[in-house]
Amino acid sequence: MDRTKHNARRCNLFAFVLGKVVMKLTGWRIEGNLPESRKMVVIAAPHTSNWDFLYLFAAAYSFRMSINWLGKDSLFPLILSPFLKYLGGIPVNRSKRNNMVKYIADIINSSDQFTMIIPPAGTRSKTDYWKSGFYQITLAAQIPIVCGYLDYKEKVACLGVSLIPTGNVRQDMDRIREFYCGRNGRHPENTSRIRLKEEDANRQ
């Protein structure tokens, strides 16, 4: 994976206005505040629809955030790659055994400002466990996990609870579970269970 120049935390005025217009025209509103930290990982849940991508960008720009996100390298064809990277995309070759946590943590540590969006379910389908990459990255870099959601029932995009992981996985996840209780994705039946495999492993 090539190291690319990643976006600063604040988006430009055009993106901010565009985000506001999209949210206004589609009847969505934003709630919450952008944390003071210059580096963070924002988890996006529940993730149940392809529409999440559009509203996620519109909401992020409305918060004046310039975001980064991970995507399979196959999603970065030569003709679109520069544009997707400009939007904060970081291509990932999943066929190779890369230490993704260390790779992202190194990018974060070498950046003055860095905001990454991660949908921890990793899929639009219902799963029993979230992927723990967001937790491992923030624990390694000692930066906040910021909980964000798109509630389709209320048409609200929100940034809420912010916490720096302690290493006590169950305790930290309890705070996250409490925040997401009652949030409605576009397809509620596909909402994944909010749990990490590490929580069950620690019980054994």
PEGIPE-V98000 format. One record per pair of residues at least 6 apart in sequence whose C-alpha atoms are under 7 Angstrom apart, sorted by sequence separation. I is the first residue (numbers start at 1). J is the second residue. If there is no record, write none. Layout:
# PEGIPE-V98000
i=I j=J
i=I j=J
This chain:
# PEGIPE-V98000
i=23 j=29
i=108 j=114
i=121 j=127
i=138 j=144
i=150 j=156
i=151 j=157
i=185 j=191
i=138 j=145
i=150 j=157
i=165 j=172
i=149 j=157
i=150 j=158
i=121 j=130
i=122 j=131
i=149 j=158
i=120 j=130
i=121 j=131
i=148 j=158
i=149 j=159
i=120 j=131
i=148 j=159
i=147 j=159
i=148 j=160
i=146 j=159
i=147 j=160
i=120 j=134
i=146 j=160
i=147 j=161
i=76 j=91
i=146 j=161
i=147 j=162
i=118 j=134
i=146 j=162
i=145 j=162
i=146 j=163
i=177 j=194
i=71 j=89
i=73 j=91
i=144 j=162
i=145 j=163
i=161 j=179
i=69 j=88
i=70 j=89
i=71 j=90
i=72 j=91
i=73 j=92
i=144 j=163
i=145 j=164
i=68 j=88
i=69 j=89
i=70 j=90
i=71 j=91
i=72 j=92
i=73 j=93
i=144 j=164
i=67 j=88
i=68 j=89
i=69 j=90
i=70 j=91
i=71 j=92
i=72 j=93
i=143 j=164
i=70 j=92
i=72 j=94
i=142 j=164
i=139 j=165
i=138 j=165
i=30 j=59
i=34 j=63
i=170 j=199
i=169 j=199
i=153 j=184
i=101 j=133
i=105 j=137
i=109 j=141
i=151 j=183
i=152 j=184
i=104 j=137
i=151 j=184
i=152 j=185
i=151 j=185
i=152 j=186
i=23 j=58
i=101 j=136
i=105 j=140
i=150 j=185
i=22 j=58
i=101 j=137
i=105 j=141
i=20 j=58
i=19 j=58
i=19 j=59
i=19 j=61
i=20 j=62
i=19 j=62
i=16 j=61
i=15 j=61
i=16 j=62
i=68 j=115
i=69 j=116
i=16 j=64
i=67 j=115
i=68 j=116
i=69 j=117
i=66 j=115
i=67 j=116
i=68 j=117
i=69 j=118
i=11 j=61
i=67 j=117
i=11 j=64
i=10 j=64
i=11 j=65
i=10 j=65
i=11 j=66
i=9 j=65
i=10 j=66
i=9 j=66
i=8 j=66
i=9 j=67
i=7 j=66
i=7 j=67
i=126 j=190
i=128 j=192
i=129 j=193
i=130 j=194
i=132 j=196
i=125 j=190
i=126 j=191
i=127 j=192
i=128 j=193
i=129 j=194
i=130 j=195
i=131 j=196
i=124 j=190
i=126 j=192
i=127 j=193
i=129 j=195
i=130 j=196
i=129 j=196
i=129 j=197
i=121 j=192
i=47 j=119
i=44 j=117
i=39 j=113
i=40 j=114
i=41 j=115
i=42 j=116
i=43 j=117
i=44 j=118
i=45 j=119
i=47 j=121
i=38 j=113
i=39 j=114
i=40 j=115
i=41 j=116
i=42 j=117
i=43 j=118
i=44 j=119
i=49 j=124
i=38 j=114
i=39 j=115
i=40 j=116
i=41 j=117
i=42 j=118
i=43 j=119
i=48 j=124
i=43 j=120
i=47 j=124
i=48 j=125
i=7 j=88
i=6 j=88
i=1 j=92
i=41 j=134
i=41 j=138
i=59 j=157
i=40 j=143
i=41 j=144
i=42 j=145
i=43 j=146
i=44 j=147
i=45 j=148
i=46 j=149
i=9 j=113
i=39 j=143
i=40 j=144
i=41 j=145
i=42 j=146
i=43 j=147
i=44 j=148
i=45 j=149
i=8 j=113
i=9 j=114
i=40 j=145
i=41 j=146
i=42 j=147
i=43 j=148
i=44 j=149
i=45 j=150
i=8 j=114
i=9 j=115
i=40 j=146
i=42 j=148
i=31 j=156
i=34 j=159
i=29 j=155
i=30 j=156
i=31 j=157
i=32 j=158
i=33 j=159
i=28 j=155
i=29 j=156
i=30 j=157
i=31 j=158
i=32 j=159
i=27 j=155
i=28 j=156
i=29 j=157
i=30 j=158
i=31 j=159
i=32 j=160
i=48 j=185
i=49 j=186
i=47 j=185
i=48 j=186
i=49 j=187
i=46 j=185
i=48 j=187
i=48 j=190
i=48 j=191
i=47 j=191
i=46 j=191
